[in-house]
Amino acid sequence: MANITIIRTYAMVPDPMTIPECFRICHTEHTVTISDLYPKSIYHYLVIPRLPLTLEPEQMQDLRALLCLPREQARSILVHIREDALASVKLIEAEMMRQYGFTWPCYMGFHAIPTLEHLHLHIVSSDFTGQYYKGKKHVNSFHPRLGFFLSIDEVIRWFDPDIAPTWFAMKAALDKDEYMPLLKQDPLCPHCDEQFRSVPKLQRHIGYMFRLKKEEHRKRQEESRTMLAVLEAAAAAELSAAGGEGSAEGSSEATASGSNAGAEGADAAPQDASNGVAAASTDAESAGVAPVGERVAGIAEESNVQPIEDAGANAGATVEAGQKRKHSETQDDASEVLDVDALDLPDPSPAKRQQLGDTAPSS
């Protein structure tokens, strides 16, 4: 009897943190989620609605008792159970990713005729490879389509306005004569609905199906990695090609700009030189120093030397005048040409003759 009411004990605990941590999953103000002590799958949790102060324990004994409450109150309790169950499913999926690298579906539902007192929702992963999944009752009570396992979404739909009151009353009755025969059928595979004569054969089949699921996930991972590698290689090739084109364009632009800069520098050099000379002249004037031309002319006057340009011009004029004079003397004044032998000149002294190298015979 104590095992039948153990769930009610957790529902009435004032502080859920006092529940042993080894199988306490989470809790809210509406529910407490614990691990099932007899798991039928890798992940098997129970979501237990906490007993409100306004209700008696018998009013939350099972789903049939809950549906006898006022419809809005019963529906509100179911909605809170569903919300907290979805949060627990997220925790399960995170654990699946951590341990297995992929996720698979979870089922959330009530047993039409439960064996434990106090309402509780089962969250069970769809692998059904738990160590306590070993009898017809276990197999058929968790089959998602056989009818004994009632999805919480289906139960909440019983409250929709378009459902006739007679239909709701029929469902709320949850007649044992309707549901208990389902547990005695030959077990059906929860994945493919294939029927087996014995549970061990079904277990081997379910284990094979779960291995296929893991192998399928492994192949998808390999395909994803291969596709990612192909995309990364294509992206790297595009970047490399774009970088090569950019380098070629950059080299040509750099060459053109260098040539333009050289031409501009060559054009600017004479101008810079003339600007430098002009600037130097301006600086000299501002410092009180005469320009170069004036200084040269002043030195020439002091030394009685003509400047280079004037001396050259005067020398050219002098040579030209001498040539003209010689020509005119030769042609026009031939009679005035002197005859040196006819002149009566004094003889040089003997010493002078020796100096001049006179070779005339002595008298």
C-alpha positions as CSV (number, residue, x, y, z in Angstrom):
1,M,0.0,0.0,0.0
2,A,2.9,2.3,0.7
3,N,4.2,1.9,-2.8
4,I,0.8,2.7,-4.3
5,T,0.7,6.1,-2.5
6,I,4.4,7.0,-2.8
7,I,3.6,9.5,-5.6
8,R,1.1,11.3,-3.4
9,T,3.8,11.7,-0.8
10,Y,5.9,13.7,-3.3
11,A,2.8,15.7,-4.3
12,M,2.2,16.8,-0.7
13,V,5.8,17.7,0.2
14,P,5.9,21.4,1.2
15,D,9.5,21.8,0.0
16,P,10.3,19.8,-3.1
17,M,14.0,20.4,-2.5
18,T,13.8,17.8,0.3
19,I,13.1,15.1,-2.3
20,P,16.3,13.1,-2.8
21,E,18.4,14.7,-5.5
22,C,19.2,11.3,-7.1
23,F,15.8,11.2,-8.8
24,R,14.5,14.8,-8.4
25,I,14.6,16.5,-11.8
26,C,12.9,19.8,-11.3
27,H,9.9,21.5,-9.8
28,T,7.6,24.5,-10.1
29,E,4.8,25.9,-8.0
30,H,2.4,23.5,-9.9
31,T,4.4,20.3,-10.4
32,V,7.3,18.1,-9.3
33,T,9.2,16.1,-11.8
34,I,11.1,12.9,-10.7
35,S,12.7,9.9,-12.4
36,D,10.6,6.8,-12.7
37,L,12.0,4.1,-10.4
38,Y,11.3,1.5,-13.1
39,P,12.3,3.1,-16.4
40,K,10.9,1.7,-19.6
41,S,13.2,3.8,-21.8
42,I,16.6,5.5,-21.5
43,Y,14.7,8.6,-20.3
44,H,11.5,8.1,-18.2
45,Y,10.2,10.8,-16.0
46,L,7.0,11.4,-14.0
47,V,5.4,14.9,-13.7
48,I,3.3,15.0,-10.5
49,P,0.9,17.8,-9.9
50,R,1.3,19.3,-6.5
51,L,-1.9,19.0,-4.4
52,P,-3.6,22.4,-4.0
53,L,-4.8,23.3,-0.5
54,T,-8.3,23.6,-1.9
55,L,-8.5,20.0,-3.0
56,E,-8.6,16.7,-1.2
57,P,-6.2,13.9,-2.1
58,E,-9.0,11.8,-3.5
59,Q,-9.9,14.5,-6.0
60,M,-6.4,14.1,-7.6
61,Q,-6.2,10.3,-7.3
62,D,-6.1,9.7,-11.1
63,L,-7.3,11.2,-14.4
64,R,-10.9,10.0,-13.9
65,A,-11.0,11.8,-10.6
66,L,-9.6,15.0,-12.1
67,L,-12.1,15.1,-14.9
68,C,-14.9,15.1,-12.2
69,L,-13.7,18.6,-11.1
70,P,-15.3,21.7,-12.7
71,R,-14.2,21.8,-16.3
72,E,-12.2,25.0,-16.2
73,Q,-10.4,23.9,-13.0
74,A,-9.5,20.5,-14.4
75,R,-8.4,22.0,-17.7
76,S,-6.1,24.6,-15.9
77,I,-4.4,21.8,-13.9
78,L,-3.8,19.9,-17.2
79,V,-2.4,22.9,-18.9
80,H,0.1,23.5,-16.1
81,I,1.1,19.9,-16.2
82,R,1.7,20.1,-20.0
83,E,3.8,23.3,-19.7
84,D,6.1,21.8,-17.0
85,A,6.3,18.6,-19.0
86,L,7.5,20.5,-22.1
87,A,10.2,22.1,-20.0
88,S,11.3,18.7,-18.8
89,V,11.5,17.4,-22.4
90,K,13.9,20.2,-23.2
91,L,16.1,18.9,-20.4
92,I,15.9,15.4,-21.8
93,E,16.8,16.6,-25.3
94,A,19.8,18.5,-23.9
95,E,21.0,15.3,-22.1
96,M,20.4,13.3,-25.3
97,M,22.7,15.7,-27.2
98,R,25.3,15.5,-24.5
99,Q,25.4,11.7,-24.4
100,Y,24.4,10.6,-27.9
101,G,24.9,13.7,-30.1
102,F,21.3,13.6,-31.5
103,T,17.7,13.6,-30.2
104,W,14.7,11.4,-30.7
105,P,11.0,12.0,-29.8
106,C,9.5,11.7,-26.4
107,Y,5.9,10.8,-25.5
108,M,3.8,12.6,-22.9
109,G,0.7,10.9,-21.6
110,F,-1.4,9.3,-18.8
111,H,-2.3,5.7,-18.3
112,A,-6.0,5.3,-18.6
113,I,-6.1,2.9,-15.6
114,P,-3.0,3.6,-13.5
115,T,-1.6,1.3,-10.9
116,L,-0.3,4.1,-8.6
117,E,-2.6,6.6,-6.7
118,H,-2.4,10.3,-7.4
119,L,-2.4,11.8,-10.9
120,H,0.9,11.6,-12.8
121,L,2.1,12.2,-16.3
122,H,4.6,9.9,-18.0
123,I,7.4,11.4,-20.1
124,V,9.1,8.5,-21.9
125,S,11.7,8.6,-24.7
126,S,10.6,6.6,-27.8
127,D,13.6,4.2,-27.8
128,F,11.9,1.8,-25.2
129,T,15.2,0.2,-24.3
130,G,14.8,0.5,-20.6
131,Q,15.6,-2.5,-18.4
132,Y,12.0,-2.7,-17.1
133,Y,10.4,-2.8,-20.5
134,K,9.9,-6.6,-20.3
135,G,6.2,-7.6,-20.2
136,K,3.1,-7.4,-22.3
137,K,1.6,-5.0,-19.8
138,H,4.7,-2.7,-20.0
139,V,4.8,-2.8,-23.8
140,N,1.1,-2.2,-24.4
141,S,0.6,0.4,-21.7
142,F,3.2,2.7,-23.3
143,H,2.3,2.1,-27.0
144,P,1.6,5.6,-28.3
145,R,-1.3,4.4,-30.7
146,L,-2.9,1.4,-29.0
147,G,-5.2,3.6,-26.8
148,F,-4.2,2.8,-23.2
149,F,-1.5,5.6,-23.2
150,L,-3.5,8.8,-23.4
151,S,-1.6,11.8,-24.9
152,I,-2.0,14.9,-22.8
153,D,-2.8,16.9,-25.9
154,E,-5.6,14.5,-26.7
155,V,-7.0,14.8,-23.1
156,I,-6.9,18.7,-23.3
157,R,-8.8,18.5,-26.5
158,W,-11.7,16.8,-24.7
159,F,-12.4,20.3,-23.2
160,D,-12.8,22.0,-26.5
161,P,-16.2,23.8,-26.9
162,D,-17.1,21.8,-30.0
163,I,-17.0,18.5,-28.1
164,A,-20.5,17.4,-27.1
165,P,-21.0,17.1,-23.3
166,T,-22.0,13.4,-23.8
167,W,-18.7,12.7,-25.5
168,F,-16.8,14.4,-22.6
169,A,-18.8,12.4,-20.0
170,M,-18.0,9.2,-21.9
171,K,-14.3,9.9,-22.0
172,A,-14.3,11.0,-18.4
173,A,-15.7,7.7,-17.3
174,L,-12.6,5.8,-18.4
175,D,-14.3,2.4,-18.1
176,K,-11.9,-0.4,-17.1
177,D,-13.8,-2.8,-19.2
178,E,-12.8,-0.8,-22.2
179,Y,-9.1,-0.3,-21.5
180,M,-7.9,-3.3,-19.5
181,P,-8.3,-5.8,-22.4
182,L,-5.7,-3.7,-24.3
183,L,-3.0,-4.8,-21.9
184,K,-3.5,-8.5,-22.7
185,Q,-2.9,-8.3,-26.5
186,D,0.2,-9.6,-28.1
187,P,2.9,-6.9,-27.9
188,L,3.1,-4.5,-30.8
189,C,6.3,-2.6,-31.8
190,P,5.8,1.1,-30.9
191,H,7.7,2.1,-34.1
192,C,6.3,0.0,-36.9
193,D,3.3,-1.7,-35.2
194,E,4.6,-5.2,-36.0
195,Q,3.1,-7.8,-33.7
196,F,5.3,-10.3,-31.8
197,R,4.4,-13.4,-29.9
198,S,7.0,-12.8,-27.2
199,V,8.5,-9.8,-25.5
200,P,12.1,-10.9,-25.9
201,K,11.7,-11.0,-29.7
202,L,10.2,-7.5,-29.6
203,Q,13.0,-6.3,-27.4
204,R,15.6,-7.5,-30.0
205,H,13.6,-5.9,-32.7
206,I,13.4,-2.6,-30.8
207,G,17.1,-2.7,-30.1
208,Y,17.8,-3.2,-33.8
209,M,15.5,-0.3,-34.7
210,F,17.3,2.0,-32.2
211,R,20.7,1.0,-33.6
212,L,19.4,1.8,-37.1
213,K,18.4,5.2,-35.8
214,K,21.9,5.8,-34.4
215,E,23.5,4.6,-37.6
216,E,21.3,6.9,-39.6
217,H,22.3,9.8,-37.4
218,R,26.0,8.9,-37.9
219,K,25.6,8.9,-41.6
220,R,23.8,12.3,-41.5
221,Q,26.7,13.7,-39.4
222,E,29.2,12.4,-41.9
223,E,27.2,13.9,-44.8
224,S,27.0,17.2,-43.0
225,R,30.7,17.2,-42.3
226,T,31.5,16.4,-45.9
227,M,29.1,19.1,-47.2
228,L,30.6,21.6,-44.8
229,A,34.1,20.7,-45.9
230,V,33.1,21.1,-49.6
231,L,31.5,24.5,-48.8
232,E,34.5,25.7,-46.9
233,A,36.8,24.6,-49.8
234,A,34.6,26.4,-52.3
235,A,34.6,29.5,-50.1
236,A,38.4,29.4,-49.7
237,A,38.8,29.0,-53.5
238,E,36.6,32.0,-54.1
239,L,38.5,34.1,-51.6
240,S,41.8,33.0,-53.2
241,A,40.6,33.9,-56.6
242,A,39.3,37.3,-55.4
243,G,42.7,37.9,-53.7
244,G,44.7,37.1,-56.9
245,E,42.6,39.5,-59.0
246,G,42.9,42.2,-56.3
247,S,46.7,41.8,-56.2
248,A,47.0,42.1,-60.0
249,E,44.8,45.2,-60.0
250,G,46.7,46.6,-57.1
251,S,50.1,46.0,-58.9
252,S,48.9,47.7,-62.1
253,E,47.5,50.6,-60.2
254,A,50.7,50.9,-58.1
255,T,52.8,50.9,-61.3
256,A,50.6,53.5,-63.0
257,S,50.6,55.7,-59.9
258,G,54.4,55.4,-59.7
259,S,54.8,56.4,-63.3
260,N,52.5,59.4,-62.8
261,A,54.3,60.4,-59.7
262,G,57.7,60.2,-61.5
263,A,56.5,62.3,-64.4
264,E,55.0,64.8,-62.1
265,G,58.3,64.9,-60.1
266,A,60.3,65.4,-63.3
267,D,58.0,68.2,-64.4
268,A,58.1,69.8,-61.0
269,A,62.0,69.6,-60.7
270,P,62.8,72.6,-63.0
271,Q,60.0,74.6,-61.5
272,D,61.3,73.7,-58.0
273,A,64.8,74.7,-59.1
274,S,63.7,78.1,-60.5
275,N,61.6,78.6,-57.4
276,G,64.7,77.8,-55.3
277,V,66.8,80.3,-57.2
278,A,64.2,82.9,-56.9
279,A,63.8,82.1,-53.2
280,A,67.5,82.3,-52.7
281,S,67.6,85.7,-54.5
282,T,64.7,86.9,-52.4
283,D,66.5,85.7,-49.2
284,A,69.7,87.5,-50.3
285,E,67.9,90.7,-50.9
286,S,66.1,90.5,-47.6
287,A,69.5,89.9,-45.9
288,G,71.0,93.1,-47.6
289,V,73.3,91.2,-50.0
290,A,73.6,92.3,-53.6
291,P,72.6,89.9,-56.3
292,V,75.3,87.8,-58.0
293,G,75.3,89.9,-61.2
294,E,75.8,93.2,-59.4
295,R,78.5,91.8,-57.2
296,V,80.5,90.5,-60.3
297,A,80.1,93.9,-62.0
298,G,81.4,95.7,-58.9
299,I,84.5,93.4,-58.7
300,A,85.2,94.0,-62.4
301,E,85.2,97.8,-61.9
302,E,87.4,97.6,-58.9
303,S,90.0,95.4,-60.7
304,N,89.6,97.3,-64.0
305,V,88.5,94.1,-65.7
306,Q,85.6,93.9,-67.9
307,P,82.9,91.4,-67.3
308,I,83.1,88.2,-69.3
309,E,80.3,89.0,-71.7
310,D,81.6,92.7,-72.3
311,A,85.2,91.6,-72.8
312,G,84.2,89.0,-75.3
313,A,82.2,91.5,-77.3
314,N,84.9,94.1,-77.3
315,A,87.6,91.6,-78.3
316,G,85.4,90.4,-81.2
317,A,84.9,94.0,-82.3
318,T,88.7,94.8,-82.0
319,V,89.6,91.7,-84.1
320,E,87.1,92.6,-86.7
321,A,88.3,96.2,-87.0
322,G,91.9,95.1,-87.3
323,Q,91.0,92.7,-90.1
324,K,89.1,95.4,-91.9
325,R,92.0,97.9,-91.5
326,K,94.6,95.4,-92.7
327,H,92.5,94.6,-95.7
328,S,92.0,98.2,-96.6
329,E,95.7,98.9,-96.1
330,T,96.6,96.1,-98.3
331,Q,94.3,97.0,-101.2
332,D,93.9,100.8,-101.0
333,D,97.3,102.0,-99.5
334,A,99.8,99.7,-101.3
335,S,102.0,102.7,-101.9
336,E,102.5,103.3,-98.3
337,V,104.0,99.8,-97.7
338,L,107.5,100.3,-96.1
339,D,110.6,98.8,-97.7
340,V,112.7,97.6,-94.8
341,D,115.9,97.3,-96.9
342,A,115.6,100.8,-98.2
343,L,115.5,102.3,-94.8
344,D,118.8,103.6,-93.3
345,L,118.7,102.0,-90.0
346,P,121.6,101.9,-87.5
347,D,123.4,98.6,-87.1
348,P,122.9,96.9,-83.8
349,S,125.8,96.5,-81.4
350,P,128.0,93.4,-81.5
351,A,126.5,92.2,-78.2
352,K,123.0,92.6,-79.6
353,R,123.9,90.8,-82.7
354,Q,125.1,87.8,-80.6
355,Q,121.8,87.9,-78.7
356,L,119.8,88.1,-81.9
357,G,121.9,85.3,-83.5
358,D,123.2,87.5,-86.4
359,T,124.9,85.4,-88.9
360,A,125.9,88.2,-91.4
361,P,129.5,88.1,-92.6
362,S,131.9,90.6,-91.0
363,S,133.5,93.3,-93.1
